[in-house]
Amino acid sequence: MKTLLLIRHGKSDWSAGLPDRERPLNQRGLNDASLMAKVLQREGYIPDLFYVSSAYRTQETARLLAKHMEISGDSLLNCPELYLCFADTMLETIEYAPDEYDTIAIVGHNPTISEVAGHYCQQSYVELPTLGIFICEFDCDSWTEINRENKVDRQFYYPKLFK
């Protein structure tokens, strides 16, 4: 069984006037990361490995999720290729994940993260709000085998569900 978590970064702070790649999370984004980490823990979705866009807000989101779930920082991979990438790049990242990891998370940006969620739902697009988390479980042993046909379950969580 393989479990994929697609996570959109938390709400970012536009007020600092920083370049896009350098924007941090705002207070809501920080709070939502803590909340969603608790939700993932409660539901038993603990990533073995995080693939994280190189943007500061995605890195900060992943660090906070890992911290609140007591996951080692060594499990966070900085992936510059995921910053503002196309869906094919994200799908390749998933496909080439090491099979030794049964649960992986991708922390990225819209529209790509929502397009990839839609791909696994047989829709063109599934709107992930900030810190929205789309989870798919697949009945297979290799990341190269995951597809719509062997998807056995899916969940969709976002902060407003728990406030």
FIMIZA-662244 format. One line per field, with one value per atom (N, C-alpha, C): residue number from 1; residue in one letter; chain; atom name; z, x, y. Coordinates in Angstrom, 2 decimals, padded with zeros to 5 digits. Example, Ala and Ser with C-alpha at 12.3 -4.5 7.8 and 13.67 -1.06 7.14 Angstrom:
% FIMIZA-662244
pos: [1 / 1 / 1 / 2 / 2 / 2]
code: [A / A / A / S / S / S]
unit: [A / A / A / A / A / A]
site: [N / CA / C / N / CA / C]
Z: [007.80 / 007.80 / 007.80 / 007.08 / 007.14 / 007.87]
X: [013.19 / 012.30 / 013.20 / 012.85 / 013.67 / 012.90]
Y: [-005.69 / -004.50 / -003.30 / -002.25 / -001.06 / 000.03]
//
This chain:
% FIMIZA-662244
pos: [1 / 1 / 1 / 2 / 2 / 2 / 3 / 3 / 3 / 4 / 4 / 4 / 5 / 5 / 5 / 6 / 6 / 6 / 7 / 7 / 7 / 8 / 8 / 8 / 9 / 9 / 9 / 10 / 10 / 10 / 11 / 11 / 11 / 12 / 12 / 12 / 13 / 13 / 13 / 14 / 14 / 14 / 15 / 15 / 15 / 16 / 16 / 16 / 17 / 17 / 17 / 18 / 18 / 18 / 19 / 19 / 19 / 20 / 20 / 20 / 21 / 21 / 21 / 22 / 22 / 22 / 23 / 23 / 23 / 24 / 24 / 24 / 25 / 25 / 25 / 26 / 26 / 26 / 27 / 27 / 27 / 28 / 28 / 28 / 29 / 29 / 29 / 30 / 30 / 30 / 31 / 31 / 31 / 32 / 32 / 32 / 33 / 33 / 33 / 34 / 34 / 34 / 35 / 35 / 35 / 36 / 36 / 36 / 37 / 37 / 37 / 38 / 38 / 38 / 39 / 39 / 39 / 40 / 40 / 40 / 41 / 41 / 41 / 42 / 42 / 42 / 43 / 43 / 43 / 44 / 44 / 44 / 45 / 45 / 45 / 46 / 46 / 46 / 47 / 47 / 47 / 48 / 48 / 48 / 49 / 49 / 49 / 50 / 50 / 50 / 51 / 51 / 51 / 52 / 52 / 52 / 53 / 53 / 53 / 54 / 54 / 54 / 55 / 55 / 55 / 56 / 56 / 56 / 57 / 57 / 57 / 58 / 58 / 58 / 59 / 59 / 59 / 60 / 60 / 60 / 61 / 61 / 61 / 62 / 62 / 62 / 63 / 63 / 63 / 64 / 64 / 64 / 65 / 65 / 65 / 66 / 66 / 66 / 67 / 67 / 67 / 68 / 68 / 68 / 69 / 69 / 69 / 70 / 70 / 70 / 71 / 71 / 71 / 72 / 72 / 72 / 73 / 73 / 73 / 74 / 74 / 74 / 75 / 75 / 75 / 76 / 76 / 76 / 77 / 77 / 77 / 78 / 78 / 78 / 79 / 79 / 79 / 80 / 80 / 80 / 81 / 81 / 81 / 82 / 82 / 82 / 83 / 83 / 83 / 84 / 84 / 84 / 85 / 85 / 85 / 86 / 86 / 86 / 87 / 87 / 87 / 88 / 88 / 88 / 89 / 89 / 89 / 90 / 90 / 90 / 91 / 91 / 91 / 92 / 92 / 92 / 93 / 93 / 93 / 94 / 94 / 94 / 95 / 95 / 95 / 96 / 96 / 96 / 97 / 97 / 97 / 98 / 98 / 98 / 99 / 99 / 99 / 100 / 100 / 100 / 101 / 101 / 101 / 102 / 102 / 102 / 103 / 103 / 103 / 104 / 104 / 104 / 105 / 105 / 105 / 106 / 106 / 106 / 107 / 107 / 107 / 108 / 108 / 108 / 109 / 109 / 109 / 110 / 110 / 110 / 111 / 111 / 111 / 112 / 112 / 112 / 113 / 113 / 113 / 114 / 114 / 114 / 115 / 115 / 115 / 116 / 116 / 116 / 117 / 117 / 117 / 118 / 118 / 118 / 119 / 119 / 119 / 120 / 120 / 120 / 121 / 121 / 121 / 122 / 122 / 122 / 123 / 123 / 123 / 124 / 124 / 124 / 125 / 125 / 125 / 126 / 126 / 126 / 127 / 127 / 127 / 128 / 128 / 128 / 129 / 129 / 129 / 130 / 130 / 130 / 131 / 131 / 131 / 132 / 132 / 132 / 133 / 133 / 133 / 134 / 134 / 134 / 135 / 135 / 135 / 136 / 136 / 136 / 137 / 137 / 137 / 138 / 138 / 138 / 139 / 139 / 139 / 140 / 140 / 140 / 141 / 141 / 141 / 142 / 142 / 142 / 143 / 143 / 143 / 144 / 144 / 144 / 145 / 145 / 145 / 146 / 146 / 146 / 147 / 147 / 147 / 148 / 148 / 148 / 149 / 149 / 149 / 150 / 150 / 150 / 151 / 151 / 151 / 152 / 152 / 152 / 153 / 153 / 153 / 154 / 154 / 154 / 155 / 155 / 155 / 156 / 156 / 156 / 157 / 157 / 157 / 158 / 158 / 158 / 159 / 159 / 159 / 160 / 160 / 160 / 161 / 161 / 161 / 162 / 162 / 162 / 163 / 163 / 163]
code: [M / M / M / K / K / K / T / T / T / L / L / L / L / L / L / L / L / L / I / I / I / R / R / R / H / H / H / G / G / G / K / K / K / S / S / S / D / D / D / W / W / W / S / S / S / A / A / A / G / G / G / L / L / L / P / P / P / D / D / D / R / R / R / E / E / E / R / R / R / P / P / P / L / L / L / N / N / N / Q / Q / Q / R / R / R / G / G / G / L / L / L / N / N / N / D / D / D / A / A / A / S / S / S / L / L / L / M / M / M / A / A / A / K / K / K / V / V / V / L / L / L / Q / Q / Q / R / R / R / E / E / E / G / G / G / Y / Y / Y / I / I / I / P / P / P / D / D / D / L / L / L / F / F / F / Y / Y / Y / V / V / V / S / S / S / S / S / S / A / A / A / Y / Y / Y / R / R / R / T / T / T / Q / Q / Q / E / E / E / T / T / T / A / A / A / R / R / R / L / L / L / L / L / L / A / A / A / K / K / K / H / H / H / M / M / M / E / E / E / I / I / I / S / S / S / G / G / G / D / D / D / S / S / S / L / L / L / L / L / L / N / N / N / C / C / C / P / P / P / E / E / E / L / L / L / Y / Y / Y / L / L / L / C / C / C / F / F / F / A / A / A / D / D / D / T / T / T / M / M / M / L / L / L / E / E / E / T / T / T / I / I / I / E / E / E / Y / Y / Y / A / A / A / P / P / P / D / D / D / E / E / E / Y / Y / Y / D / D / D / T / T / T / I / I / I / A / A / A / I / I / I / V / V / V / G / G / G / H / H / H / N / N / N / P / P / P / T / T / T / I / I / I / S / S / S / E / E / E / V / V / V / A / A / A / G / G / G / H / H / H / Y / Y / Y / C / C / C / Q / Q / Q / Q / Q / Q / S / S / S / Y / Y / Y / V / V / V / E / E / E / L / L / L / P / P / P / T / T / T / L / L / L / G / G / G / I / I / I / F / F / F / I / I / I / C / C / C / E / E / E / F / F / F / D / D / D / C / C / C / D / D / D / S / S / S / W / W / W / T / T / T / E / E / E / I / I / I / N / N / N / R / R / R / E / E / E / N / N / N / K / K / K / V / V / V / D / D / D / R / R / R / Q / Q / Q / F / F / F / Y / Y / Y / Y / Y / Y / P / P / P / K / K / K / L / L / L / F / F / F / K / K / K]
unit: [A / A / A / A / A / A / A / A / A / A / A / A / A / A / A / A / A / A / A / A / A / A / A / A / A / A / A / A / A / A / A / A / A / A / A / A / A / A / A / A / A / A / A / A / A / A / A / A / A / A / A / A / A / A / A / A / A / A / A / A / A / A / A / A / A / A / A / A / A / A / A / A / A / A / A / A / A / A / A / A / A / A / A / A / A / A / A / A / A / A / A / A / A / A / A / A / A / A / A / A / A / A / A / A / A / A / A / A / A / A / A / A / A / A / A / A / A / A / A / A / A / A / A / A / A / A / A / A / A / A / A / A / A / A / A / A / A / A / A / A / A / A / A / A / A / A / A / A / A / A / A / A / A / A / A / A / A / A / A / A / A / A / A / A / A / A / A / A / A / A / A / A / A / A / A / A / A / A / A / A / A / A / A / A / A / A / A / A / A / A / A / A / A / A / A / A / A / A / A / A / A / A / A / A / A / A / A / A / A / A / A / A / A / A / A / A / A / A / A / A / A / A / A / A / A / A / A / A / A / A / A / A / A / A / A / A / A / A / A / A / A / A / A / A / A / A / A / A / A / A / A / A / A / A / A / A / A / A / A / A / A / A / A / A / A / A / A / A / A / A / A / A / A / A / A / A / A / A / A / A / A / A / A / A / A / A / A / A / A / A / A / A / A / A / A / A / A / A / A / A / A / A / A / A / A / A / A / A / A / A / A / A / A / A / A / A / A / A / A / A / A / A / A / A / A / A / A / A / A / A / A / A / A / A / A / A / A / A / A / A / A / A / A / A / A / A / A / A / A / A / A / A / A / A / A / A / A / A / A / A / A / A / A / A / A / A / A / A / A / A / A / A / A / A / A / A / A / A / A / A / A / A / A / A / A / A / A / A / A / A / A / A / A / A / A / A / A / A / A / A / A / A / A / A / A / A / A / A / A / A / A / A / A / A / A / A / A / A / A / A / A / A / A / A / A / A / A / A / A / A / A / A / A / A / A / A / A / A / A / A / A / A / A / A / A / A / A / A / A / A / A / A / A / A / A / A / A / A / A / A / A / A / A / A / A / A / A / A / A / A / A / A / A / A / A / A / A / A / A / A / A / A / A / A / A / A / A / A / A]
site: [N / CA / C / N / CA / C / N / CA / C / N / CA / C / N / CA / C / N / CA / C / N / CA / C / N / CA / C / N / CA / C / N / CA / C / N / CA / C / N / CA / C / N / CA / C / N / CA / C / N / CA / C / N / CA / C / N / CA / C / N / CA / C / N / CA / C / N / CA / C / N / CA / C / N / CA / C / N / CA / C / N / CA / C / N / CA / C / N / CA / C / N / CA / C / N / CA / C / N / CA / C / N / CA / C / N / CA / C / N / CA / C / N / CA / C / N / CA / C / N / CA / C / N / CA / C / N / CA / C / N / CA / C / N / CA / C / N / CA / C / N / CA / C / N / CA / C / N / CA / C / N / CA / C / N / CA / C / N / CA / C / N / CA / C / N / CA / C / N / CA / C / N / CA / C / N / CA / C / N / CA / C / N / CA / C / N / CA / C / N / CA / C / N / CA / C / N / CA / C / N / CA / C / N / CA / C / N / CA / C / N / CA / C / N / CA / C / N / CA / C / N / CA / C / N / CA / C / N / CA / C / N / CA / C / N / CA / C / N / CA / C / N / CA / C / N / CA / C / N / CA / C / N / CA / C / N / CA / C / N / CA / C / N / CA / C / N / CA / C / N / CA / C / N / CA / C / N / CA / C / N / CA / C / N / CA / C / N / CA / C / N / CA / C / N / CA / C / N / CA / C / N / CA / C / N / CA / C / N / CA / C / N / CA / C / N / CA / C / N / CA / C / N / CA / C / N / CA / C / N / CA / C / N / CA / C / N / CA / C / N / CA / C / N / CA / C / N / CA / C / N / CA / C / N / CA / C / N / CA / C / N / CA / C / N / CA / C / N / CA / C / N / CA / C / N / CA / C / N / CA / C / N / CA / C / N / CA / C / N / CA / C / N / CA / C / N / CA / C / N / CA / C / N / CA / C / N / CA / C / N / CA / C / N / CA / C / N / CA / C / N / CA / C / N / CA / C / N / CA / C / N / CA / C / N / CA / C / N / CA / C / N / CA / C / N / CA / C / N / CA / C / N / CA / C / N / CA / C / N / CA / C / N / CA / C / N / CA / C / N / CA / C / N / CA / C / N / CA / C / N / CA / C / N / CA / C / N / CA / C / N / CA / C / N / CA / C / N / CA / C / N / CA / C / N / CA / C / N / CA / C / N / CA / C / N / CA / C / N / CA / C / N / CA / C / N / CA / C / N / CA / C / N / CA / C / N / CA / C / N / CA / C / N / CA / C / N / CA / C / N / CA / C / N / CA / C / N / CA / C / N / CA / C / N / CA / C / N / CA / C]
Z: [000.00 / 000.00 / 000.00 / -000.86 / -000.93 / -000.62 / 000.14 / 000.51 / 000.10 / -000.65 / -001.17 / -000.54 / 000.01 / 000.54 / -000.35 / -000.92 / -001.71 / -000.84 / -000.49 / 000.47 / -000.17 / -000.17 / -000.61 / 000.57 / 000.33 / 001.40 / 002.16 / 003.36 / 004.17 / 003.62 / 004.17 / 003.75 / 003.94 / 002.89 / 002.95 / 003.22 / 003.59 / 003.94 / 002.74 / 002.19 / 001.03 / 001.46 / 002.73 / 003.18 / 003.21 / 003.24 / 003.36 / 002.07 / 000.95 / -000.33 / -000.84 / -000.45 / -000.87 / -002.21 / -002.92 / -004.14 / -003.82 / -004.79 / -004.60 / -003.87 / -004.29 / -003.71 / -002.23 / -001.78 / -000.43 / 000.57 / 000.11 / 001.01 / 002.13 / 003.40 / 004.52 / 004.72 / 005.67 / 006.07 / 006.93 / 006.86 / 007.78 / 009.04 / 009.98 / 011.24 / 011.02 / 010.11 / 009.82 / 009.28 / 008.39 / 007.85 / 008.92 / 009.86 / 010.97 / 011.84 / 012.17 / 013.00 / 012.29 / 011.00 / 010.24 / 010.12 / 010.05 / 009.97 / 011.23 / 012.37 / 013.64 / 013.68 / 013.29 / 013.27 / 012.35 / 011.14 / 010.17 / 010.54 / 011.21 / 011.71 / 012.71 / 013.57 / 014.55 / 013.85 / 012.82 / 012.06 / 011.41 / 010.75 / 010.11 / 011.12 / 012.26 / 013.30 / 013.78 / 014.07 / 014.57 / 013.57 / 012.29 / 011.25 / 010.83 / 011.34 / 011.05 / 009.74 / 009.22 / 007.97 / 008.30 / 008.53 / 008.90 / 007.74 / 007.03 / 005.89 / 006.32 / 005.52 / 005.70 / 005.06 / 004.03 / 003.25 / 002.69 / 002.72 / 002.16 / 000.98 / -000.16 / -001.29 / -001.24 / -001.13 / -000.83 / -001.85 / -002.44 / -003.32 / -002.58 / -003.32 / -002.71 / -002.23 / -002.48 / -002.00 / -000.46 / 000.12 / 001.58 / 002.25 / 001.70 / 002.34 / 002.34 / 001.30 / 001.30 / 002.26 / 002.29 / 003.24 / 004.68 / 004.96 / 006.31 / 006.65 / 005.71 / 005.93 / 006.27 / 005.48 / 005.70 / 007.04 / 007.37 / 008.65 / 009.83 / 009.75 / 010.86 / 010.97 / 009.84 / 009.88 / 010.50 / 010.04 / 010.56 / 012.06 / 012.45 / 013.86 / 014.74 / 014.34 / 015.16 / 015.12 / 014.12 / 014.05 / 014.55 / 015.03 / 015.55 / 014.52 / 013.31 / 012.20 / 012.04 / 011.82 / 011.65 / 010.44 / 010.60 / 009.50 / 008.34 / 008.59 / 007.52 / 006.50 / 006.85 / 005.95 / 004.97 / 005.05 / 004.17 / 003.06 / 001.83 / 000.67 / -000.03 / -000.16 / -000.87 / -002.37 / -003.07 / -004.49 / -005.32 / -005.79 / -006.60 / -007.83 / -008.37 / -009.58 / -009.32 / -008.05 / -007.73 / -007.61 / -007.63 / -007.54 / -008.88 / -008.86 / -010.04 / -011.22 / -010.94 / -011.98 / -012.66 / -013.72 / -014.37 / -013.72 / -013.95 / -013.34 / -013.68 / -014.90 / -015.30 / -014.40 / -014.00 / -013.13 / -011.76 / -011.22 / -009.92 / -010.01 / -011.09 / -011.28 / -011.40 / -012.07 / -012.16 / -010.80 / -010.01 / -008.66 / -007.86 / -007.96 / -007.25 / -007.79 / -009.10 / -009.74 / -009.36 / -009.19 / -008.90 / -007.41 / -006.55 / -005.11 / -004.77 / -003.84 / -003.46 / -002.85 / -003.29 / -002.83 / -001.36 / -000.75 / 000.68 / 001.53 / 000.95 / 001.67 / 001.25 / 002.22 / 001.92 / 001.92 / 002.60 / 002.67 / 002.35 / 001.28 / 000.93 / 000.85 / 001.05 / 000.93 / -000.08 / -000.87 / -001.76 / -001.23 / -000.94 / -000.48 / -001.62 / -002.20 / -003.38 / -003.50 / -004.74 / -005.07 / -006.01 / -005.97 / -007.00 / -008.22 / -009.40 / -009.70 / -009.76 / -009.75 / -010.00 / -008.97 / -007.69 / -006.65 / -006.81 / -007.21 / -007.44 / -008.72 / -009.74 / -010.98 / -010.74 / -009.94 / -009.65 / -008.80 / -007.85 / -007.09 / -008.04 / -008.97 / -009.96 / -010.82 / -011.15 / -011.94 / -011.28 / -009.97 / -009.26 / -008.97 / -009.17 / -008.99 / -010.30 / -011.39 / -012.73 / -012.99 / -012.48 / -012.74 / -013.25 / -013.91 / -014.42 / -013.30 / -012.22 / -011.19 / -009.91 / -008.79 / -007.46 / -006.69 / -006.34 / -005.71 / -004.28 / -004.08 / -002.75 / -002.18 / -001.07 / -000.44 / 000.26 / 000.79 / 001.50 / 002.65 / 002.77 / 003.69 / 003.53 / 002.34 / 002.00 / 001.75 / 002.16 / 002.03 / 001.36 / 000.22 / -000.53 / -000.33 / 000.11 / 000.44 / -000.40 / -001.07 / -001.84 / -001.35 / -001.22 / -000.91 / -002.13 / -002.42 / -003.61 / -003.22 / -003.82 / -003.56 / -004.51 / -004.14 / -004.93 / -004.03 / -004.54 / -003.76 / -004.27 / -005.41 / -006.00 / -006.43 / -006.26 / -006.70 / -008.21 / -008.95 / -010.41 / -010.81 / -009.89 / -010.19 / -009.82 / -009.12 / -008.68 / -009.86 / -009.84 / -010.88 / -010.38 / -011.19 / -010.79 / -010.53 / -011.23 / -011.12 / -009.81 / -009.24 / -007.98 / -006.76 / -006.96 / -005.84 / -005.03 / -003.73 / -002.90 / -001.98 / -001.72 / -000.82 / -001.07 / -000.73 / -000.79 / 000.30 / 000.80 / 001.83 / 001.41 / 001.91 / 001.62 / 002.91 / 003.40 / 004.63 / 004.35 / 005.05 / 004.96 / 006.27 / 006.63 / 007.97 / 008.37 / 007.47 / 007.86 / 008.29 / 007.94 / 008.42 / 009.93 / 010.49 / 011.89 / 012.78 / 012.27 / 013.08 / 013.53]
X: [000.85 / 000.00 / 000.89 / 000.57 / 001.28 / 000.29 / 000.73 / -000.12 / 000.58 / -000.15 / 000.36 / -000.41 / 000.32 / -000.26 / 000.17 / -000.78 / -000.51 / -000.92 / 000.06 / -000.16 / 000.16 / -000.83 / -000.57 / 000.02 / 000.99 / 001.62 / 000.60 / 000.97 / 000.12 / 000.00 / -000.93 / -001.18 / 000.09 / 000.47 / 001.73 / 001.49 / 002.58 / 002.56 / 002.99 / 002.03 / 002.31 / 002.79 / 002.65 / 002.91 / 004.39 / 005.28 / 006.70 / 007.32 / 006.63 / 007.14 / 008.33 / 008.42 / 009.53 / 009.25 / 010.29 / 010.07 / 009.26 / 008.55 / 007.65 / 008.31 / 009.49 / 010.16 / 010.51 / 010.60 / 011.06 / 009.94 / 008.68 / 007.58 / 007.42 / 007.33 / 007.10 / 005.61 / 005.29 / 003.90 / 003.46 / 002.17 / 001.63 / 001.15 / 000.57 / 000.17 / -000.86 / -001.80 / -002.78 / -002.11 / -001.13 / -000.39 / 000.35 / 000.95 / 001.66 / 000.70 / -000.44 / -001.44 / -002.03 / -002.32 / -002.91 / -001.95 / -000.65 / 000.32 / 000.26 / 000.18 / 000.06 / -001.23 / -002.33 / -003.63 / -003.62 / -003.13 / -003.17 / -002.21 / -001.11 / -000.21 / -000.96 / -001.74 / -002.53 / -003.56 / -004.19 / -005.19 / -004.52 / -003.38 / -002.69 / -002.27 / -001.77 / -001.40 / -002.60 / -003.68 / -004.90 / -005.43 / -005.35 / -005.86 / -004.85 / -003.64 / -002.62 / -001.88 / -001.85 / -001.12 / 000.19 / 001.23 / 002.54 / 003.50 / 003.90 / 004.81 / 006.18 / 006.69 / 008.06 / 009.04 / 008.57 / 009.43 / 008.59 / 009.16 / 008.51 / 009.35 / 008.70 / 009.32 / 008.77 / 009.66 / 009.22 / 009.78 / 008.89 / 009.32 / 010.34 / 011.21 / 012.26 / 011.79 / 010.54 / 010.04 / 010.02 / 010.29 / 010.38 / 009.08 / 007.92 / 006.64 / 006.36 / 006.82 / 006.63 / 007.60 / 008.83 / 009.82 / 009.34 / 008.81 / 008.33 / 007.12 / 006.22 / 005.07 / 005.53 / 006.44 / 006.92 / 007.65 / 008.49 / 009.22 / 008.26 / 007.22 / 006.26 / 005.44 / 005.00 / 004.28 / 005.14 / 006.38 / 007.30 / 007.56 / 007.79 / 008.05 / 006.88 / 005.67 / 004.48 / 004.12 / 004.61 / 004.38 / 005.58 / 006.60 / 007.83 / 008.52 / 008.61 / 009.30 / 010.66 / 011.68 / 013.02 / 013.10 / 013.87 / 014.10 / 014.83 / 015.49 / 016.16 / 015.18 / 013.90 / 012.87 / 012.36 / 012.88 / 012.44 / 013.45 / 013.02 / 013.89 / 013.57 / 014.56 / 014.39 / 014.44 / 013.36 / 013.23 / 012.97 / 014.03 / 013.85 / 012.98 / 013.00 / 012.22 / 010.71 / 010.27 / 008.85 / 008.33 / 009.23 / 008.79 / 008.18 / 006.90 / 006.14 / 006.30 / 006.30 / 006.47 / 005.14 / 005.22 / 004.05 / 003.70 / 002.47 / 002.00 / 002.90 / 003.41 / 004.26 / 005.48 / 006.06 / 007.23 / 006.86 / 005.72 / 005.29 / 004.95 / 004.28 / 003.95 / 005.21 / 006.23 / 007.51 / 008.17 / 008.11 / 008.68 / 008.04 / 006.73 / 006.00 / 006.40 / 006.41 / 006.71 / 008.10 / 009.07 / 010.43 / 010.76 / 009.76 / 010.00 / 010.50 / 011.44 / 011.95 / 010.84 / 010.76 / 009.71 / 009.82 / 010.97 / 011.12 / 010.21 / 009.74 / 008.85 / 007.41 / 006.56 / 005.16 / 004.27 / 004.69 / 003.88 / 004.78 / 004.43 / 005.20 / 004.26 / 004.85 / 004.12 / 004.83 / 004.04 / 004.54 / 003.98 / 004.86 / 004.41 / 004.72 / 003.64 / 003.83 / 002.81 / 002.60 / 001.85 / 000.69 / -000.29 / -001.32 / -000.77 / -001.18 / -002.25 / -001.80 / -000.51 / -000.01 / -000.48 / -000.42 / -000.80 / -002.27 / -003.12 / -004.54 / -004.74 / -003.94 / -004.03 / -003.67 / -002.64 / -002.22 / -003.28 / -003.87 / -004.98 / -006.12 / -006.44 / -007.47 / -007.14 / -005.87 / -005.42 / -005.82 / -005.63 / -005.94 / -007.43 / -008.22 / -009.67 / -010.41 / -009.69 / -010.26 / -011.06 / -010.54 / -011.09 / -009.94 / -010.26 / -009.18 / -008.52 / -009.26 / -008.73 / -009.52 / -008.83 / -009.44 / -008.86 / -009.66 / -009.16 / -008.68 / -007.38 / -006.80 / -006.61 / -007.27 / -007.02 / -005.66 / -005.22 / -003.95 / -004.02 / -002.98 / -002.81 / -003.89 / -004.49 / -005.36 / -004.49 / -005.00 / -004.25 / -005.15 / -004.70 / -005.40 / -004.61 / -005.28 / -004.62 / -005.23 / -004.36 / -004.79 / -004.01 / -004.72 / -004.08 / -004.22 / -003.15 / -003.10 / -002.73 / -003.42 / -003.15 / -002.05 / -000.81 / 000.34 / 001.58 / 002.69 / 003.92 / 005.00 / 004.76 / 005.76 / 005.11 / 005.85 / 005.35 / 005.17 / 005.89 / 005.73 / 004.39 / 003.74 / 002.48 / 001.24 / 001.39 / 000.18 / -000.56 / -001.87 / -002.71 / -004.15 / -005.03 / -006.43 / -007.11 / -006.69 / -007.35 / -007.04 / -005.86 / -005.55 / -005.68 / -006.31 / -006.62 / -007.73 / -007.50 / -008.52 / -009.24 / -008.65 / -009.30 / -008.71 / -009.49 / -008.99 / -009.66 / -008.92 / -009.40 / -009.02 / -009.76 / -009.46 / -009.68 / -008.61 / -008.67 / -008.20 / -008.78 / -008.32 / -008.68 / -007.97 / -008.11 / -009.54 / -010.32 / -011.66 / -012.58 / -012.25 / -013.04 / -012.91 / -011.83 / -011.51 / -011.51 / -012.06 / -012.12 / -013.52]
Y: [-001.18 / 000.00 / 001.24 / 002.19 / 003.46 / 004.58 / 005.56 / 006.70 / 007.99 / 008.80 / 010.07 / 011.22 / 012.18 / 013.40 / 014.56 / 015.26 / 016.47 / 017.65 / 018.49 / 019.56 / 020.91 / 021.78 / 023.15 / 023.93 / 024.77 / 025.55 / 026.38 / 026.80 / 027.66 / 029.06 / 029.81 / 031.20 / 032.03 / 032.73 / 033.48 / 034.96 / 035.62 / 037.03 / 037.86 / 038.60 / 039.45 / 040.83 / 041.18 / 042.55 / 042.92 / 041.94 / 042.23 / 042.75 / 042.61 / 043.09 / 042.30 / 041.05 / 040.19 / 039.53 / 039.09 / 038.30 / 037.04 / 036.53 / 035.40 / 034.23 / 033.85 / 032.68 / 032.88 / 034.13 / 034.42 / 034.74 / 034.73 / 035.08 / 034.04 / 034.50 / 033.58 / 033.34 / 032.48 / 032.28 / 033.46 / 033.80 / 034.78 / 034.04 / 034.77 / 034.13 / 033.03 / 033.25 / 032.20 / 030.96 / 031.14 / 030.00 / 029.23 / 029.95 / 029.31 / 028.51 / 029.11 / 028.43 / 027.22 / 027.37 / 026.27 / 025.08 / 025.35 / 024.25 / 023.39 / 024.04 / 023.31 / 022.49 / 023.12 / 022.45 / 021.24 / 021.40 / 020.32 / 019.18 / 019.50 / 018.45 / 017.56 / 018.18 / 017.42 / 016.54 / 017.08 / 016.31 / 015.09 / 015.31 / 014.19 / 013.13 / 013.56 / 012.59 / 011.81 / 012.50 / 011.85 / 010.83 / 011.16 / 010.27 / 009.20 / 009.28 / 008.27 / 008.44 / 009.64 / 009.92 / 010.62 / 009.83 / 010.35 / 010.09 / 011.14 / 010.93 / 010.40 / 009.49 / 009.01 / 009.98 / 010.68 / 011.55 / 012.70 / 013.92 / 015.10 / 015.60 / 015.81 / 016.51 / 017.93 / 018.92 / 020.28 / 021.26 / 022.06 / 023.14 / 024.01 / 024.64 / 025.46 / 026.84 / 027.19 / 028.49 / 028.49 / 029.64 / 029.73 / 029.28 / 029.68 / 029.35 / 027.85 / 027.12 / 025.67 / 025.01 / 025.51 / 024.98 / 025.18 / 026.36 / 026.66 / 025.78 / 025.59 / 024.72 / 023.30 / 022.77 / 021.40 / 021.28 / 022.26 / 022.22 / 022.21 / 023.05 / 023.11 / 021.83 / 021.29 / 020.03 / 018.95 / 018.84 / 017.81 / 018.02 / 019.25 / 019.55 / 019.11 / 019.49 / 019.18 / 017.69 / 016.98 / 015.53 / 014.74 / 015.48 / 014.88 / 014.00 / 014.53 / 013.87 / 014.56 / 013.79 / 014.32 / 015.26 / 016.33 / 017.25 / 016.60 / 015.46 / 014.72 / 014.16 / 014.11 / 013.58 / 014.61 / 015.85 / 016.93 / 017.14 / 016.92 / 017.11 / 018.43 / 019.29 / 020.55 / 020.26 / 020.57 / 020.23 / 021.48 / 022.15 / 023.36 / 023.11 / 021.91 / 021.61 / 021.67 / 021.64 / 021.71 / 023.14 / 024.13 / 025.52 / 025.93 / 026.22 / 026.65 / 025.69 / 024.41 / 023.40 / 023.06 / 022.29 / 021.74 / 020.40 / 019.94 / 018.70 / 017.51 / 017.45 / 016.32 / 016.18 / 017.30 / 017.26 / 016.69 / 017.10 / 016.59 / 015.11 / 014.71 / 013.30 / 012.44 / 012.95 / 012.23 / 012.10 / 013.15 / 013.11 / 011.99 / 011.88 / 010.82 / 009.46 / 009.32 / 008.03 / 007.51 / 008.43 / 008.02 / 008.00 / 008.14 / 008.06 / 006.65 / 006.55 / 005.23 / 004.36 / 003.13 / 002.23 / 001.86 / 002.11 / 001.83 / 002.73 / 003.84 / 004.76 / 004.48 / 004.17 / 003.87 / 005.11 / 006.17 / 007.39 / 008.58 / 009.29 / 010.48 / 011.69 / 012.85 / 014.11 / 015.00 / 015.69 / 016.73 / 018.04 / 019.00 / 020.31 / 021.29 / 021.84 / 022.66 / 023.78 / 024.20 / 025.41 / 025.11 / 026.00 / 026.00 / 026.73 / 026.38 / 025.45 / 023.98 / 023.72 / 022.36 / 021.36 / 021.69 / 020.72 / 020.33 / 021.29 / 020.99 / 020.19 / 020.46 / 019.68 / 018.21 / 017.99 / 016.61 / 015.91 / 016.60 / 016.02 / 015.65 / 016.54 / 016.25 / 015.05 / 014.90 / 013.75 / 012.43 / 012.34 / 011.09 / 010.94 / 012.02 / 011.95 / 011.85 / 011.79 / 011.79 / 013.06 / 014.17 / 015.49 / 016.35 / 017.42 / 018.26 / 019.06 / 019.31 / 020.20 / 019.98 / 019.88 / 019.84 / 021.01 / 021.98 / 023.20 / 022.93 / 023.02 / 022.90 / 024.31 / 024.64 / 025.93 / 025.90 / 027.02 / 027.02 / 026.01 / 025.25 / 024.13 / 023.07 / 023.02 / 021.91 / 020.68 / 019.52 / 018.27 / 017.24 / 016.76 / 015.72 / 014.42 / 013.38 / 012.11 / 011.00 / 010.25 / 009.08 / 007.86 / 006.75 / 005.47 / 004.57 / 003.84 / 003.00 / 001.57 / 000.62 / -000.79 / -001.27 / -000.98 / -001.38 / -001.32 / -001.83 / -001.88 / -000.93 / -000.29 / 000.58 / 001.89 / 002.97 / 004.28 / 004.32 / 003.51 / 003.49 / 002.87 / 002.17 / 001.48 / 002.28 / 003.42 / 004.11 / 004.72 / 004.57 / 005.13 / 005.21 / 005.72 / 005.88 / 004.55 / 003.51 / 002.22 / 001.51 / 001.71 / 001.02 / 001.94 / 003.09 / 003.99 / 003.34 / 003.19 / 002.53 / 003.50 / 004.64 / 005.59 / 006.98 / 007.98 / 009.35 / 010.17 / 011.14 / 012.06 / 013.47 / 014.42 / 015.82 / 016.61 / 017.19 / 017.97 / 019.40 / 020.35 / 021.73 / 022.41 / 023.47 / 024.06 / 024.45 / 025.01 / 025.47 / 024.33 / 023.09 / 021.94 / 021.74 / 022.27 / 021.98 / 023.21 / 024.31 / 025.55 / 025.82]
//
